[in-house]
Amino acid sequence: MTVLEFDGIPFNPVAATPMPAATSAAQANADAPVHPTAASRSAQASSGTVALRPENGGVAASVGGGPRVAQPLSEIRSGVVAAHRAALTAQLALQRAVWQRTMRSAGDGHGFGFAGRNGATIGTVAAAAESAFKPLARTQRSSLDHAALLRLVEGDVVGVFGSGHRRPGVESVARLAAAGPLVLTAVTTIELRGGTGKGRVVAQFDGDPRAAAVQAAEVFALFTGMQLCLSASRLGTAQNSGAVESSSVGTVDLVVTDIDLVPRPHVSARASVAGAQGELQVTVVVAEAVGAGVGPGQAAPGLLLNEFHMTHLARGDQSIAMGPEFAEYTGVRATRLPTGGLLLVDRVIEFDGARGRLDGAAYTTEYDSPADSWYYGDTANDSMPHFVYMETSLQAALLMGYYAGPTLTQPGVTLSLRNLGGTATVLRQVDLRDKTIEQSSRLLSTTILPGSSLQTFDYTLSVDGEPFYTGETMFGYFSDEALANQTGLDAGRAAPTWLDEHVDVSIRTIDVAARRADPNAQLCARRTLALIDHIDVVDGGGKYEAGYLHSLRAIDPSDWYFDRHFHLDPVIPGSLGVESVIHAVQEWMLDAGFADQLTDPVFRIPADLAFSWRYRGQFLPTDGTVELDAHIKEVRRGPDGVTVIVDGSLWKPGLRIYELIDLAVELGEREGGR
């Protein structure tokens, strides 16, 4: 068990004694006047001048002595609690073993269908766009002969596409051409990202071209595994419009225009026939069996929640995602998971808890990380970027805490979700491409306060049965009033940056944007992860006199992450704030020549170094600027590379709201030919 610090007040997640509202909800988020230096920097960013300024007297750490007091988590143990947790752990281990044996016997020994878990490999492919639909199952099949099509008519989806299209407990009855005779004679092309990026099917047909277009869309729906999120579901046609002047024999080219899991899984597409005039529009829907429920525990036996529910929780019907008690949160600003490429939890495998039980729960969730995920293509890291470690673990931890129902205790109150801080450690370095991450989380406590609630969690991420990441965190649910009164990390006081207090120092600039513009530049974050453009460097500066980094960037309200985090409640993800500091450190390491003596250098997250963070505010689309700094704390040189450890902060205009302690970046030789 742990004691977490909440704005300087020890918070015992076991005792869970409610704190005074004035020192909890109000201090968790509140607003203050803009100090002059921050205002001038904001004007510079808006005009395109990037003279970056970092933080100062807010980072709690001391040279040589480690962190001062900014530890959000301090270890203590209770004998009674430890005994209870040990018994619970043993019980869950037994349940998990039974579940895993069931999954292995269901197919290939690696659980749910997903390339990399079922023995299939997806070859070398370009990274998907951040907005790309993530299929529920993957296959190597890219064409189908007539015999394979006949097997799909019979419902043998697994026999055609592979064991990845099987899930334990899911009854598969969806079949091709259930509404009429099969007119497709062969599918020559199935492209997951073809057409405009959402998918494409090219097929030969003999019969009605309208039926051919519908059946081509049905093939794509089965190909992406959409039927797996609703047991005993069937394919139906919701749209079949347009016209083509065509003979009864030809080639249909179907380009997917929309593919989604809400309100029900569906594929919409436009279709043309080679050599013919006109175009068809079709929509194929995956529909549950008549009278079947689709809520928690109903859509697919053996799973409390799956991808269908996660998507609804992110931007759909909360009564479907969480149960009828949550219906009031549909269509309004409320607690949600992120959407699109920032939705990083897929399924709830086990849940030892109950609605209304807020004092504790334990649960296991999963997240599939395909090798073509957008973040692998955009990161400078050798494998998964740091922010995905944070996001997938925090989303998994929070998910079932919300399911337990803390917001239901305050009906009619709009409560928005915010992370408040935590600590995490990488236990071992592992390449997570084409892996399924198992997230084991525990809700430790819930404290209900007027206009807000606090929950504490711990979590461990594993892959292939071995833990690789562990941490603890605190979340808060805050009313509009609490969010409107942010005091930041310094109780509303202006916290000048180190650079503000050392105006006479010599500054040099690293032009990150110019390096990124070079397509041949290595070890460079790009596209969606282009989070900083310039870095001001003070060699030998900072609190530790080992180097100081600072960056300022204008906020564009159209930045992609505002649409993702969250639906109807746009804020910059805190994890991307952390990632931006990492990018500054990476660029400084390259500029310092740390890669020069390495043959094939790569960035990694170092193992066995605990990192802590505190958030006391939010970056809104209207905030104008994001300002960050990093104080180089330690440079560790080893036989295989260099590790740099920093403390840092981030500011919105006039307010320091993020604090990072012992954030580490490793630059070393690539291992194993990855």
N, C-alpha and C positions, 0 to 999 in steps of 0.2 A: 504494500500500500504506500501511497505517497502523500505528501503535503504540498499543495501547489500554492504559489504566491499569486495573489490577485491584488494588483496595485499596492504592493507592500504588505498586504494582510495575509498571513498564513491561512490557507483554506484546506481544511481536512476533508477529503472526499468520503471518509467513512462517517465521521460525526455529522458532516453536512449541516452544520449550524448556520441558519440564514444570517447573512451579513446585513447591516443597515443599508437601506436602499441608497443612501447618500454616498456610501463608499463602495457601492457595487455597480449598479446600472449606470449611475451618473459618471463614475470614473472610468467605466469601461469604454465609453465613447462620448466625447463632447468637444465643443468648438471654442476658439479663442481668437483675439485680434491678431492681425498679421504684423510681424515685426518688420522694420524698414528694410533690413538686408534681404530678407526673404522676398519682400515685395519687389525689390529691384531685380532680384534674380528671376522672379516670375516674368517680369517685363522683358528681360533679356531672352528668356526661352520663347516667349510668344513672338518676339521679333526675329527669331531664328539665330540669335547669338547664344552660343552655348558656352558660358564661362562657369563651370561647374563648382558647386560648393557643397561641402560635406557637413556632417554633424560635429557636434562637440560634446560639451559636457553632459551628455545624457547617457553615454554608453557605460554601463557599470562593469568595469574590469580594471585590474591593476597589473602593472608590469611585474612579471616574475611570480606574482602571487595568484595568478588565475583570476577568474571572474570575481568581482566585488560582491554585489548582492543581486544581480539581475537573474539569478537562477529561478525560473518559474517552478521548478520541481526539486524537492529535496527528499531524500530517502528516509523513511521510517517504516518499521514493521510492527504489526500487532499480532500476537500469538493466535488469538481467536480468529482474526481475519485470515491469517496465513493458513490455518487449518481448514477453514471453510473454502478458501480458494484452491487449496491442494485437492480437496475432495471434488470440487467442481471441475478442476482440470482433468482429473482421472476419469470422471464421468464423461466429459466431452471427448477425451481421447478414445474411449471405447466407442462412443457414437460415431466419431469420425472414421474409425477403422472399419466399422460396419458399412458406412456410406461408401468409403473408398473401395471396399471389396465389391459392393454392388455395382459401382461405376466400372470397375475393371471387367467384371463378368459380362457387362453389357456390350462390350465391343473389343476395344483394342488395348485396354489396360491403362488408359490415360484420361478417362473421364469424358467431359463434354467435347463435342466435335469442334476442333479448332486446329488449324495447321500447326505442327510442332508438338501437339499433344497426342495426335493420333498416328504419328509415324510419317505423315505426308509432309513434304516440303514444298514451299511455294516458290521456288526459284528466285532469281535475282529480279526484283521488281522495284520500280520507282516508288518513293514514298507517296502515300495518299494525301490528298488535300485535308486540311484540318476539318473541313465541313463534310468530308466524305462519309457515307453510310458505312457502318461497321457490320459486316455480315455475321449472322449467328453461327454459321458453320462455313468451312472452307474445303475446297477440293482441288485436285489437279486437273479435273476434267475441263476441257475448253471446247469440246465438240461432242456431239452425240449422233450415233448412227440410228437407223430405224429400229434395230433391236433394242437399243437403250431407251428409245422413246416409248416402245411398247411396254417395257418394264416400268416406266414412270406411269403409264396408263393403269398398270396393275397396282400401283402404289409402292413399288420397290425402290424408294428414294435412296435408301442406304446402299442397296446393291449397285445403283448407278453412280452415286456421288461419293460413296465411301462411308466408313464408320463415324466420321465426324458429324454426319447428319443423323446420328442416333443419340438420344438422351434417355437416361434411366427414368422410367415412370411416364414418359411422354408417349401417348398412343398416336401412332402415325397413320392417318387415314387419308390425308391429302393426296390427290392424284391428278395427273395431267388429263385434260380433255374429258372431265367428268360430265360436262353438259352436252356433249355431242361426239360425233365420230372424230378420230384423230386425222387431221389433215396434214400435219407436218410429216415429211418423209426423212428429213435429216436436219440437224443443227450443225452448221459449219463453223460457227464462231460464237463463243460466250466470253464476253469481256467484262470483268467486274468494274473496271474504271473506264470502259469504252464510251464512245459517243461524246457527250459533253462532260464526261467524268463520272456519271452516275450509273453507267452500264449500257451494254449493247448486246443484242442477239441477232444473228443472221441465220435464217433457216430456209430450207426449200419446202415447198408445199404442193399438194395436189388436192384442190377443193376450194372452198370459200375463202377468199383472202381475209375477210373479217375474222373468221374462226382461226386462221393462221396467225393473225396478229395477237389475238387473245391467248392462244396456246404458247406463242413465243414469250409473252409476258409471264405466263404460268411457269414456264421453264425457268425464267430468271428468278421468280419468287422461290421456287424449290431449290434452285442453285445456291441462293443466299441463306437458306435455312429459315426463312421467315415463319414457317409452320411450327417450328420447335417451341415458340414461346406460348402457344395455345394448344394444349393437348386435345386430340381428336378434332382438330380444326380442319376445315375444308376450304378449297379455293372457289371464289365466286367472282362474277363479273359485275363491276359497279358502273362501268362506262364502256360503250362501244359505239363511237360516232365517227363522222367523216365518211368519205367515199373515195374509192379508187376505181379507175377504169382498167380492169385487168382480166386476163384469162384465168382459168382455174388452175393453171400450173405456173409456178414462178418462184421467185426468191423474195422473201419479206425481210426488211431491214428494220429492226425495232430499236429505237433509241430511248432509254429511260429518262424521263423528265422529273420524276419524283419518286423517292423510295423512303418509307418512314414506317415507324411502329405505332404512331398515334394518328387518329383515334383508334384505328385497328391497323395491323400490318398490311401494307399495300404497295403495289408497284403501278405507277402511271407512266405511260409511254406514248410516243408517236411512232407510227409505222408507215413505211412506204414500200411499194412493190417495184422491183427493178423494171424499168422500161415503161412504167405506167404513170398516168397523171393522177394527182390527188394524194391525200394523206388520211390516215386513220388515227383516232385517239382512243386509247384503251386504258382501263384501270382494272386491275385484278386485286381482290381483297382476300385476306386470310380471315375467316370468320369462325368463331367458336361454335361448338355444337349447340343446337337449339336447347335453350333452358340452362345451359352451363354458365357458371359464374366465371368472372375473369379477375376478381380481386385477389388480395394476398392469400396464398395457399390454394387458390382455386384454379388458376390458369394452367399450372403444370404440377402434377402430383410429385411430392418429394422436395419441392422448392417453395419457400415462402414467397420470395420475390425473384423475378428474372428480368431480362433486358426490357421486356414490355413494361413492367412496373417502373423501372428506373427512368425510362423515357417519359412516362406519364408524370412521375414525380418531378422531373426536370422542367417540363413545359406543357403538361397535359392535365388530365383529370386526377386530382389528388385522392378522390374517393376510390378510384381504381387502383392507384398506387399504394395507398396506405389503409384504405377501408372507409366506410361511409361516414365515420366520425370526422373525417378530414374534408368533407365536401365543401365546407365554407371557404376553404383556401384555394379552390379552383378559380382561375381567372383573375385573382387579385395578388398583390405583393404578399408573399409569405415565404416560409422556409422551403427551399428547393435544393436539389442537386444541380450542378452546372449542366450545360447542354453541349451538344456537338462534340468536338474533340476533347473537351475538358470533362466530359462524363467518364469517370475512371473507376467505376464499380459496376459489375454485371449481374451478379446473382447472390442471393442469400441461401447458403447451403444448410446452416444450422442456426437455430435461435433458441437459447435457453433464457426466456424472459416472458413478459406478458404486457399487454396494453394496460396502462395505469400503474404498473410496477416501476417506479422511478428510482429505487434505491440501488438497482444493479441488474445486470444482464450480461450474458456472454454469447457470442455469435461468430460464425464463420462466413465470410463472403469470398467471392472470386472476381478477378479481373483478368481478361485475356488481353495480352499485349502483342498483337501481330507485328511481324517484322516490317511491314509497310506502313506502320503508324506514323502519322505526320511528324511527331516529335523526334523520332529517330533521324528523319531527314533534315530537320532544322537545327538540331543541337550541335554544339562543338564537342560534346562528350563522346567517349568511345561507345557508350550504350545509352541507357535511359538517363535523361537529364534530371537534375536534383528536384526540380519543381514537381515532376510526375511522382517521384517517391513520396513527396509531401502530400500532393493532392489525392493520390489513390488511397493512402493510408488514412488521411483525415476524413475523406468522404465515406470510407467504409466504417470508420469508428462512429461518426456522427449519425449515419443512416438509421441504425436501429435505436439510438437514443431518441431520435425524433419520432420513430415508430411507437416508442413507449408512451408518448403523449404529453410531454411537458407543456406544449402550447395549448392543449385542450383544457388545462386548468384555468385559463384566462380567456374564456369565450368572448368573441367580439373585439379582441385587441389584436392589432396588426403587429406581429413580432417577426423581425428579420434576423437571420442567422449570421453570426460573425465568429470567426476563430479568434481566441484571445492570446494563445501562446502555447508553448510546449517545449519538449526536448526530444531529440531523436538521434539514433546512432546506426550507421551502417555496420553490420556484423561481418559481412564478407562481400567481396566484389564478385558480381555475377552478371553475365550478359543475359538480359531479359527478353531479347527478341524471340518471338514465337513461343513464349512461355505463358502459362497461366499462374498468376500470383494468387496465393491463398492468404487472405487477410483475417487473422484471428484477433478479435477486439473484445473489450469489456467496457461496459458502462459501469463506472465506479460510484457515481453519486449524481443526484439532481438537487439543486436548491432553487426553490421558487421564491421570487422576489416581486414586489409590486412593479409591473411594467417590464419585467425581464425574468429570465431563468438562467441558471448556470449548470453545465454538465461537465464532468470530468471523465476521461477515458484513458485506457492504455491499449496498445496494439502491437502485434508482431506480424510481419510479412514473411512468407516462406515461398520457396519454389522448389519443386521436386522433393518435397518433404523436409527441406532444410531451411531454417530461419536465415534471413539476410538483412532484416531491418526491424528496429523496434523503437518504440517511443511512447510518450504520454502527452496528453493535450487537454485543453479546456476550451469549450465553446460557450457562447452566450446567445440567448434569444432576446432581442432588444426592441422596445417600442419605438415609435417614431420620435417621441419626445427624447428618449435616451440617445438615439442616434443623432438628433439635432443639437445635442449639447456635448460635443466632444472636447475633452480637456487634454487629450493626447497623453504622452508619457511623462510630461513634466507639470502636471496639475494646472494646465492653462498658461504656464509661464513660457515666454520666448526662450528657446534653447538655441543659441547661436552655434554655428558649426565651428569646427577647429579652424577652418579657413577664414571665417568671419573674424576670429580673434587673432589671426596671424596674417594680417593684410600685407606685410612686407616680404613674405617668403617668395622664393623663386618658383614659378609654376611652368611646367611644360605640358603639352597636350598630345595625347594619343588620338589620332583621327580614326576611330573605329569604322565610321561610315565609309571612308575612302578604302579601307582594307576590305570591307565587306563587298564593295563594288567590284573588286577584282574576283572574277569567277574561279581563278586558280588559287586564291588564298585558302590556306588550310586552317583547320582548327578554329573555324569562325561560325558563330551562330547566325542563322539567316532567316529570311521570310517571317513567319509568325513569331519567331524568337529573336528578332532584331529589336532588342529592348533598350539599347543605349547607342549613341552616335559618337560621343566624344568623352574622353576622360582627362581631367586635370590631375596632374601628378606633382606631388611635392616630395622629391627624393629625400629620405631621412626625416620626413615630417611625421605628423600624427602623434597620438598619445604615447606611442611606444618608440618614437624616433626611428622607426624602421621603414617608413614610407606611408604616404597618405594618398588616397584616391577619392575623386569627387566627380559627380556627373549630374547634369540637369537636363531634363527632357520635357518638352511641351506635351500635354495630354491632348489627344485628338478624340473628341467624343465619338467618332466613327471607328475607333480602334476595335479590332475584331473581338477582343475578350469581353467587352461590355455586353455584347449580344449573348455571350455564353455564361456569364457569371454575374448576376443570375437573371433568369427570365423575370421581367418586370421589376427588377431590383439591381440595376447595373453598378458594379464596383470592380475595381481591379483586383484580381486574386492576390492574396498576400503572398502566395508561393511564387508568383511572377516577380514580386518585389524582391524576394530572396534571390531568385534567378538572375535578376538584373545586377545585383551585387556580385554574384558569381562571375558573370560575364566581364565585369570590370576587373576582377582579380585575374581572370584568364588572360585578358588582353595585356594587363601589366606584366604577367609572367612571360608572355611571348616577347614583349618589348624589352624585358630585362635580359633576354637571351637564354632563359632556362631550357629552351628546347634545342639549342644549338648543338649540344653534345649528344642528343638522342637520335637514333637511326630512324625510328618510326614513332614519333611522339603522339600520345593521346591524353586527353583529360579524363579523369575519373573522380568519383567521390571516394575519399579515403575511408578506410575501415577503422573502427575502434576509436573514433573521435566524436564525442557527444557534441551536438550543436543545439543551441537554445534560441528561442525567439519569443518576442512579446509584440502583440498588436494592440494598439489603443486608438483606433481610428480607421477611416476608410478613405480610399481615393475614388472620388466620384467623377463622372464625365465632365463636370463643370469646374473641377478644381484647378485647372490651368497648368500645373506643373507637378512632376515627380522629381524630387531631389534626393540623391543618395551620397553616402560616403562610406569609406572603409579605411580602417586603421590597420596597417600591416602589424601583426602581433608577433608572428614567428615564421621563420623560413627554415624548414627541415630538409637538409640534403641527404640523400641516401644513394646507395649504389645503382638504383634503378630509376632515380628521378628526384623530384622536388615536391614537397607539400608546403603550401602557404596557408596560414591560419590568420583570420581577421576578425575584428569586431566592426559592426557597422550600424547605420541608422538610415531611415528614410523619412522625408518630410513632405507634407503637403504645404502650401503657402502658410507660413506662420506657425506651423504645428509639427512637432516631431512625433510620429505615430508608430513607427516600427523600430524595434531594437533587435539586433542579431549578435549573438555571442558565440565565438569559436566556430565560425563558418570556415570550412576548409576545402581547398581545391588541390588535387594531385595532378601532376604532369609527369608521365612516365612512359616507358616503352610499351608498345602494343604487345599483348600476350596471345599466344596460340593462333596467330594468323587471323584474328578476328577483323 
